[in-house]
Amino acid sequence: MRGSLFGRRITARFRQLSKSAVVSIKVKLLLFICIAFIVSLTAHNRAASLMGWTHPDIHQSSSPFRKGYTVLINTWKRTDLLKQSVFHYASCPGLDAIHIVWSEPDPPSDSLDEFLRHTIQLRSKSGKLIKLRFDLNMEDSLNNRFKEIQDLKTDAIFSIDDDVIFPCESVEFAFSVWQSASDTMVGFVPRMHWLDESRGGMECRYLYGGWLSVWWMGTYSMVLSKAAFFHKKYLDLYTNQMPASIREYTTENRNCEDIAMSFLVANTTGAPPIWVKGKIYEIGSVGISTTGGHSDRRTRCLNDFVALYGRMPLVATTVKAIDSRHSWFW
Ligand SMILES: *[C@@H]1O[C@H](CO)[C@@H](O)[C@H](O)[C@H]1NC(C)=O
């Protein structure tokens, strides 16, 4: 009798103990998982090198494209932004030259020119001589940004606006994506043409899809030239081969030269562009895309270009290129 009472007490005590032990094991397990997660995130690279895996310097490989890229900056009356952009991109390893599309009535001042050259010398890490050139334009047209450039050393052009900055790491990654598909546009700002269903699909009308719709649907068919790589041959095609009516259209409407470029590349390749994940820093104030009526104008351009082409050349896709070193979970 006594023995069994004692025994029961022991069992009860043991149950209690084992219950709390289970709880503490769970807590420990959770803690362990958390720590392992954090450690693997922060020490991803270190762990890899412990295993004898080191990241090869993918930028040192010898490919015919290793000449690097030319940064083509479109600027207008925002010298401070231009200075920031040049200051930043001068330090990117793959940079070969900087071309500044200058459409102001007055040429750039000597002091600006001097400042930028000095900046480039100071910031360049590659030890290469980085070329800086202003491409002066008489008329103020949006087509200026796609004027053909003589004596370009690189096939790759990284076209950007002066009010956005991308870290060199993102630029270099996009460049490596472009090297795998050098006929297509590779960029950071995707947009979409949606079929306008409200008209019952009788006539093919399209709606311009901004970042919100692309983010929601994950589908896009253009990358904007405010931040994109493309082959230099498209400058020639845009300036000399594309129907003049399209260039006149963008000059008159003061808009949509980027859509025109997307049409041109899509019409040439029959393929979609490639959207690359990258960090974006906006350094300017609010741009044109946030002002009212913007998407109506873009929609009008879209449909007018379809009429000029006689068909819709844009191809939609859902592919997005990411750097696998930074996507931890496979
Ligand atoms: C589109 O491509 C086709 C076939 O490559 C070409 O014949 C046509 O001229 C191009 N259209 C425009 C508007 O450039």
The ligand as a MOL file (V3000), in Angstrom:
LIG
                    3D

  0  0  0     0  0            999 V3000
M  V30 BEGIN CTAB
M  V30 COUNTS 14 14 0 0 0
M  V30 BEGIN ATOM
M  V30 1 C 9.6420 45.1480 -86.9440 0
M  V30 2 O 10.3600 44.0120 -87.3780 0
M  V30 3 C 10.0560 43.6370 -88.6850 0
M  V30 4 C 10.6700 42.2780 -88.9520 0
M  V30 5 O 11.9200 42.1530 -88.3550 0
M  V30 6 C 10.5290 44.6940 -89.6270 0
M  V30 7 O 10.2860 44.3280 -90.9620 0
M  V30 8 C 9.7820 45.9660 -89.2960 0
M  V30 9 O 10.2460 47.0270 -90.0870 0
M  V30 10 C 9.9240 46.3220 -87.8350 0
M  V30 11 N 9.0020 47.3980 -87.5300 0
M  V30 12 C 9.3910 48.5810 -87.1040 0
M  V30 13 C 8.2990 49.5710 -86.9140 0
M  V30 14 O 10.5240 48.8600 -86.8860 0
M  V30 END ATOM
M  V30 BEGIN BOND
M  V30 1 1 1 2
M  V30 2 1 1 10
M  V30 3 1 2 3
M  V30 4 1 3 4
M  V30 5 1 3 6
M  V30 6 1 4 5
M  V30 7 1 6 7
M  V30 8 1 6 8
M  V30 9 1 8 9
M  V30 10 1 8 10
M  V30 11 1 10 11
M  V30 12 1 11 12
M  V30 13 1 12 13
M  V30 14 2 12 14
M  V30 END BOND
M  V30 END CTAB
M  END
